[in-house]
Amino acid sequence: MFKNLGNIASMMQQAQQVGQDMKAMQEELRNKRVKGTAGAGMVEAICTGHGELVSITIDPKLIADGDKDLIEELIPQAVNDAQAKGKELHQEMMQSVTSGLNVPGLDQALSQFGQ
């Protein structure tokens, strides 16, 4: 009757540790930066690991050419590229935090979390 109490205590310790690791990971993602580009680097977008846009850089030559339509096309592409890289980083970090856990279906659930 009490033989599984050790397993439950161990699982509770693991869950507590994962919670602490997740909190640290979230802070790290907030501070990490990923770069997305479009137009062969003519537009660069920098996002946090959470996918929040931090900055946009547009090549001065592109502005001098005055191609408004091209600029408007490249900005979302660069932002989407940076946000996709942020999601990849998030998934990688989630997997590293939960790698020691043996919970059936956890990997599949985490892959959905980053989408």
C-alpha positions as CSV (number, residue, x, y, z in Angstrom):
1,M,0.0,0.0,0.0
2,F,2.8,2.4,0.8
3,K,5.4,1.1,-1.6
4,N,4.6,3.8,-4.2
5,L,5.0,6.7,-1.8
6,G,8.7,6.9,-2.6
7,N,7.9,7.2,-6.3
8,I,5.4,9.9,-5.6
9,A,7.9,11.9,-3.4
10,S,10.4,11.6,-6.2
11,M,7.9,12.7,-8.8
12,M,7.0,15.7,-6.7
13,Q,10.7,16.7,-6.3
14,Q,11.1,16.4,-10.1
15,A,8.0,18.5,-10.7
16,Q,9.3,21.2,-8.3
17,Q,12.7,21.2,-10.0
18,V,11.1,21.4,-13.4
19,G,9.0,24.3,-12.3
20,Q,12.1,26.2,-11.1
21,D,14.0,25.3,-14.3
22,M,11.0,26.5,-16.4
23,K,11.0,29.8,-14.6
24,A,14.7,30.3,-15.2
25,M,14.2,29.3,-18.8
26,Q,11.5,31.8,-19.3
27,E,13.7,34.6,-18.0
28,E,16.6,33.4,-20.3
29,L,14.3,33.4,-23.3
30,R,13.2,37.0,-22.4
31,N,16.9,38.0,-22.6
32,K,18.0,36.0,-25.6
33,R,17.9,37.5,-29.1
34,V,17.3,35.9,-32.5
35,K,17.8,37.5,-35.9
36,G,15.6,37.0,-38.9
37,T,16.4,38.3,-42.3
38,A,14.7,38.9,-45.7
39,G,15.8,40.2,-49.1
40,A,19.3,38.8,-48.8
41,G,19.8,40.6,-45.5
42,M,18.5,43.9,-46.6
43,V,16.0,43.8,-43.8
44,E,16.8,42.3,-40.4
45,A,14.4,41.8,-37.5
46,I,15.6,41.0,-33.9
47,C,13.1,39.2,-31.6
48,T,13.4,37.9,-28.1
49,G,13.3,34.1,-27.5
50,H,9.5,34.7,-26.8
51,G,9.1,36.1,-30.3
52,E,8.6,39.7,-29.2
53,L,10.0,42.2,-31.8
54,V,12.9,44.2,-30.5
55,S,14.2,46.0,-33.6
56,I,14.1,46.3,-37.3
57,T,17.0,47.3,-39.5
58,I,16.6,48.3,-43.1
59,D,19.5,48.7,-45.5
60,P,19.9,52.4,-46.3
61,K,20.3,51.5,-50.0
62,L,16.8,50.0,-49.9
63,I,15.4,53.2,-48.4
64,A,17.3,55.4,-50.9
65,D,15.8,53.4,-53.8
66,G,12.4,54.3,-52.4
67,D,10.8,51.0,-53.1
68,K,8.0,51.2,-50.5
69,D,6.3,48.1,-51.7
70,L,9.4,46.0,-51.4
71,I,10.2,47.3,-47.9
72,E,6.6,46.6,-46.9
73,E,7.0,43.1,-48.2
74,L,10.4,42.3,-46.6
75,I,9.6,43.6,-43.1
76,P,7.0,40.9,-42.3
77,Q,9.2,38.2,-43.9
78,A,12.1,39.2,-41.6
79,V,9.9,39.4,-38.5
80,N,8.4,36.0,-39.3
81,D,11.8,34.5,-39.8
82,A,13.0,35.8,-36.4
83,Q,9.8,34.6,-34.7
84,A,10.2,31.2,-36.2
85,K,13.8,31.0,-34.8
86,G,12.5,32.1,-31.4
87,K,10.0,29.2,-31.4
88,E,12.8,26.8,-32.3
89,L,14.9,28.1,-29.5
90,H,12.0,27.9,-27.1
91,Q,11.4,24.2,-28.1
92,E,15.0,23.3,-27.7
93,M,15.2,24.9,-24.3
94,M,11.9,23.2,-23.2
95,Q,13.3,19.8,-24.3
96,S,16.5,20.4,-22.3
97,V,14.5,21.3,-19.2
98,T,12.3,18.2,-19.4
99,S,14.9,15.7,-20.8
100,G,15.3,13.9,-17.5
101,L,11.6,13.3,-17.0
102,N,10.0,10.0,-17.9
103,V,6.4,11.1,-18.6
104,P,4.6,9.3,-21.5
105,G,3.5,11.7,-24.2
106,L,5.5,14.7,-22.7
107,D,7.6,15.2,-25.8
108,Q,4.6,15.2,-28.1
109,A,2.8,17.7,-25.8
110,L,5.8,20.0,-25.6
111,S,6.1,20.0,-29.4
112,Q,2.6,21.3,-29.6
113,F,3.3,24.0,-26.9
114,G,5.8,25.8,-29.1
115,Q,3.4,26.1,-32.0
